[in-house]
Amino acid sequence: MKSFVAGKNEAGQRFDKYLGKLLREAPKSFLYKMLRKKNITLNGKKATGSEKLKEGDEIKLFLSDETFQKFCGQSDNSSLHEETDMNDSAYRKKKAREFARRIIYEDEDLLFWNKPQGILSQPDSSDAVSVVWMLQNYLLESGRYKVEDLTTFHPGPVNRLDRNTGGIVLCGISLKGLQFLSGTVHDRTLKKIYVCMISGELAEGCYKAWLRKDEKSNFVSISPDELPGSRQIITSFKLRAECGKYKLAEADLITGRPHQIRAHLAYLGCSILGDPKYGDPVLNKKIQDQYGIRYQMLHAESITFPELSEDFSYLSGRTFKADLPESFHILMQDPPAP
């Protein structure tokens, strides 16, 4: 028999949704069968699965260890959060320290982090480290959470940056925090500023166009007029500094579409240095050979919250910034001759 107690991050969830996270490999038919047979109970009573959990509710699973391990996706020797090449305790502690050094802001519900270039926001089929893994590892190593807490609640980022784009990621580390951040991102009330190093001539202003994405190639194309399957994009650009033959530009995302800044700049006759998809391959090789720059020079620099009420009113109007990566400082301090 396994026994669990619902915490604050499970409160308000439907019971069947909770069970689906706890036993993520189990078919729904199995869960409902176990509920009908009282092999799964809520506060010692038969349940249907439609109940809303409250903090302190006791969940009991009268299942064999083998069945539990099978359906929660865990073997006898595995932990609930570790990949096989991330088992080493010293490695996890090192990664937690690295993560802590890049924290921009943290409270009991929220954590804002300066993501380095080259790190995935969400895990994929590879074994590469992601923001999700690093965040959860930090929360475990710092004692904020226990392994069992992460079976039914998954702290993580709500805004996804491309692997090769660095900058601020907004993470919810409680259910309340995740719901709040997801809402503000969804309703587009956050002001998001990106900076990029570009080549080419760019006039300041607010530009509109239409973007269409090819899902198979993960490539977007820009057109001046609406086409079938296209969505409007609006981006405001400002120039911050001349860096020799290159320019440091600021992009204010009015809309938020895939690859919007990169593709919009390319459409306007500019390119972001180091951009392998929409940039200039000859120029990319040149700056890699000359400066050792391997990633696209696009950085999510800041977010500003709108006026807020109730629980998160303390964030009203506040701006949080992520320091620029070293590659930007290299070109700003040692710009090539025009």
C-alpha positions in Angstrom: 0.0 0.0 0.0 1.2 3.5 -0.9 0.0 6.6 0.9 0.3 10.2 -0.2 -0.9 13.5 1.3 -2.0 16.3 -1.1 0.1 19.4 -0.6 -0.6 23.0 -1.6 0.4 22.4 -5.2 -2.1 19.6 -5.5 -5.0 21.5 -3.9 -7.7 22.3 -6.4 -6.8 19.6 -8.9 -9.3 17.0 -9.9 -8.5 13.7 -8.2 -8.3 11.8 -11.5 -5.9 14.4 -12.9 -3.7 13.9 -9.9 -3.7 10.1 -10.3 -2.8 10.6 -14.0 0.3 12.4 -12.9 1.1 10.0 -10.1 0.6 6.9 -12.3 1.6 8.5 -15.6 1.9 5.2 -17.5 -1.5 3.8 -16.4 -4.4 3.9 -18.8 -7.4 5.9 -17.6 -9.5 2.7 -17.7 -7.2 1.2 -15.1 -7.4 4.2 -12.8 -11.2 4.3 -12.9 -11.4 0.5 -12.3 -9.2 0.9 -9.2 -11.4 3.7 -8.0 -14.5 1.6 -8.4 -12.9 -1.4 -6.6 -11.7 0.9 -3.8 -8.1 -0.1 -4.6 -7.5 3.7 -4.7 -9.2 5.7 -1.9 -9.5 9.4 -0.9 -9.5 10.1 2.8 -10.4 6.4 3.4 -13.5 6.5 1.2 -14.5 5.4 -2.3 -14.0 8.1 -4.9 -15.1 8.7 -8.5 -12.1 10.8 -9.6 -14.1 14.0 -10.1 -13.4 15.3 -6.6 -11.3 18.5 -6.1 -8.4 17.8 -3.8 -7.8 19.9 -0.7 -4.5 20.3 1.1 -4.1 17.5 3.6 -6.3 15.0 1.7 -4.9 11.4 2.1 -4.7 9.3 -1.0 -4.1 5.5 -0.6 -3.2 3.1 -3.4 -3.7 -0.6 -2.6 -1.4 -1.8 -5.3 1.6 -4.1 -5.4 5.1 -2.5 -5.5 5.6 -4.0 -9.0 2.3 -2.5 -10.3 3.1 0.9 -8.7 6.6 1.0 -10.2 5.3 -0.1 -13.6 2.6 2.6 -13.8 4.6 5.5 -12.3 7.3 4.9 -14.9 10.0 4.0 -12.4 12.1 0.9 -12.0 13.5 -0.5 -8.7 16.8 1.4 -9.0 15.7 4.7 -10.6 14.7 7.9 -9.0 11.8 10.0 -10.1 13.7 12.9 -11.6 17.1 11.8 -12.7 18.3 10.8 -16.2 20.8 7.9 -16.3 23.8 10.2 -17.0 22.7 12.7 -14.3 22.8 10.3 -11.3 26.0 11.5 -9.8 25.5 13.5 -6.6 28.5 15.7 -7.1 27.3 16.5 -10.6 23.8 17.5 -9.4 25.3 19.7 -6.6 27.6 21.4 -9.2 24.7 22.1 -11.5 22.6 23.4 -8.6 25.3 25.9 -7.8 25.6 27.0 -11.4 21.9 27.5 -11.6 21.8 29.5 -8.4 24.4 31.9 -9.7 22.1 32.9 -12.6 18.9 33.4 -10.6 17.5 36.9 -11.3 14.6 36.7 -8.8 13.1 34.1 -6.5 10.2 33.9 -4.0 8.0 31.1 -2.8 6.0 31.0 -6.1 8.3 32.4 -8.8 11.8 32.1 -10.1 13.3 34.1 -13.0 16.5 32.8 -14.5 19.1 34.0 -17.0 19.3 31.0 -19.4 22.7 30.6 -21.1 22.8 29.9 -24.8 23.0 26.3 -25.8 20.5 25.0 -23.2 17.1 23.6 -24.0 14.1 25.2 -22.3 12.1 21.9 -22.3 13.6 18.4 -22.4 13.6 16.5 -25.7 14.4 13.0 -26.7 18.1 13.5 -26.2 19.9 13.4 -22.8 20.8 17.1 -23.0 20.3 19.2 -19.9 17.3 21.5 -20.0 15.9 24.4 -18.0 13.3 22.1 -16.6 15.9 19.6 -15.3 18.2 22.3 -13.9 15.3 24.1 -12.1 13.9 20.9 -10.6 17.4 19.8 -9.6 18.0 23.1 -7.9 14.8 22.9 -6.0 15.7 19.4 -4.8 19.3 20.2 -3.9 18.2 23.4 -2.0 15.6 21.4 0.0 12.6 23.3 -1.4 11.1 20.1 -2.7 11.5 16.3 -2.2 11.6 13.8 -5.1 8.1 12.6 -4.3 6.7 16.2 -4.5 7.6 16.2 -8.2 5.5 13.2 -9.1 2.3 15.2 -9.3 3.6 18.8 -9.6 6.1 19.9 -12.2 7.8 23.3 -11.7 9.0 24.7 -15.0 9.3 27.7 -17.4 6.3 29.2 -19.0 8.1 31.1 -21.8 10.3 29.0 -24.1 13.4 30.4 -25.6 15.2 28.7 -28.5 18.1 26.6 -27.5 20.6 29.1 -29.0 18.9 32.1 -27.5 19.8 33.2 -24.0 18.0 35.4 -21.5 15.3 35.6 -19.0 13.0 32.6 -18.5 10.0 32.8 -16.1 9.5 29.8 -14.0 6.6 28.8 -11.7 7.7 26.9 -8.7 4.3 26.6 -7.1 0.9 25.8 -8.7 -0.2 29.4 -8.0 3.0 30.8 -9.6 2.6 28.6 -12.7 -1.0 29.6 -13.2 -0.2 33.3 -12.7 2.7 33.3 -15.1 0.9 31.3 -17.7 -2.0 33.8 -17.6 0.2 36.8 -18.0 2.1 35.2 -20.9 -1.1 34.1 -22.6 -2.9 37.5 -22.4 0.3 39.3 -23.6 0.3 41.9 -20.9 4.1 41.4 -20.3 6.4 43.8 -22.0 9.3 41.7 -23.4 12.5 43.3 -24.7 15.1 41.5 -26.7 18.5 42.8 -27.8 20.5 41.5 -30.8 23.7 42.3 -32.7 22.9 42.8 -36.4 24.5 43.5 -39.7 22.8 45.7 -42.3 20.9 48.9 -42.2 17.8 49.2 -40.0 15.6 52.2 -39.6 13.9 52.5 -36.2 10.2 52.0 -36.1 7.3 49.6 -35.7 7.0 47.1 -38.5 4.1 44.8 -39.5 4.2 41.8 -41.7 2.7 38.3 -42.0 4.5 35.1 -40.8 3.9 31.6 -42.0 5.6 28.5 -40.4 6.5 25.3 -42.1 6.1 22.8 -39.3 8.1 20.1 -41.1 11.2 22.2 -41.7 10.6 24.4 -38.6 11.3 27.4 -40.8 9.2 30.6 -41.1 8.7 32.9 -44.1 7.6 36.5 -44.0 5.4 38.3 -46.5 4.0 41.8 -46.7 0.4 40.5 -47.2 -1.7 37.9 -45.5 -1.4 34.4 -47.0 -3.2 31.2 -46.2 -2.0 29.9 -42.8 -0.1 33.1 -42.0 -0.4 35.2 -38.8 0.3 38.9 -38.4 3.5 39.9 -36.6 4.3 43.4 -35.1 7.8 44.2 -34.0 9.2 47.5 -32.8 13.0 48.1 -33.4 15.4 50.6 -31.9 19.1 51.1 -32.3 21.1 51.2 -29.1 24.7 51.4 -30.3 27.1 51.3 -33.3 29.7 48.5 -32.9 31.9 49.1 -35.8 30.3 47.6 -38.9 27.6 46.0 -36.6 24.7 47.5 -34.6 23.2 46.6 -31.2 19.5 46.7 -31.7 16.5 46.4 -29.4 13.3 44.5 -30.3 10.0 45.0 -28.6 7.7 42.0 -29.3 4.2 43.3 -29.8 3.2 39.9 -31.0 5.0 36.7 -30.1 5.4 34.2 -33.0 8.0 31.5 -33.6 11.3 33.0 -34.8 9.6 36.4 -35.1 12.6 38.6 -34.5 15.1 36.6 -36.5 12.9 36.2 -39.5 11.5 39.7 -39.4 15.0 41.2 -39.4 16.1 39.0 -42.3 13.0 40.2 -44.2 14.0 43.8 -43.5 17.4 43.2 -45.0 19.3 42.6 -41.8 20.6 39.5 -40.1 21.4 38.5 -36.5 25.1 37.6 -36.2 25.5 33.9 -35.7 21.9 33.0 -36.7 22.3 29.6 -38.5 18.8 29.6 -40.0 18.0 33.2 -41.1 21.5 34.8 -41.0 24.4 35.1 -43.3 26.5 31.9 -43.3 29.7 33.7 -44.6 29.4 36.3 -41.8 28.6 33.7 -39.2 31.8 31.8 -40.0 33.8 35.1 -40.0 32.7 36.1 -36.4 33.2 32.5 -35.2 36.8 32.4 -36.5 37.5 36.0 -35.3 35.7 36.1 -32.0 34.8 32.5 -31.2 31.1 33.3 -31.2 29.1 30.1 -31.8 25.5 31.1 -31.0 23.1 33.6 -32.5 23.4 37.0 -30.9 19.9 37.3 -29.7 19.1 37.8 -26.0 15.8 38.1 -24.0 17.0 41.0 -21.9 14.0 42.1 -19.8 10.4 41.7 -18.9 8.1 44.3 -17.3 4.9 43.4 -15.5 1.7 45.3 -16.0 -0.4 46.7 -13.1 -1.5 43.7 -11.1 -3.9 43.1 -8.2 -4.3 40.7 -5.3 -1.6 38.0 -4.7 1.0 39.3 -7.2 0.4 43.1 -6.9 4.0 43.4 -5.6 5.2 42.8 -9.1 3.2 45.7 -10.6 5.3 47.8 -13.0 8.5 46.0 -12.0 11.2 45.2 -14.6 13.6 42.3 -14.4 16.7 42.1 -16.5 19.1 39.3 -17.6 22.7 40.4 -18.0 24.1 40.2 -21.6 26.3 37.2 -22.4 30.0 37.7 -22.9 29.7 37.5 -26.7 27.9 40.9 -26.8 30.6 42.5 -24.6 33.3 41.2 -26.9 31.9 42.9 -29.9 31.0 46.1 -28.0 34.5 46.4 -26.5 36.4 45.4 -29.7 34.2 46.3 -32.6 35.5 45.6 -36.1 36.3 48.6 -38.3 33.3 49.9 -40.4 
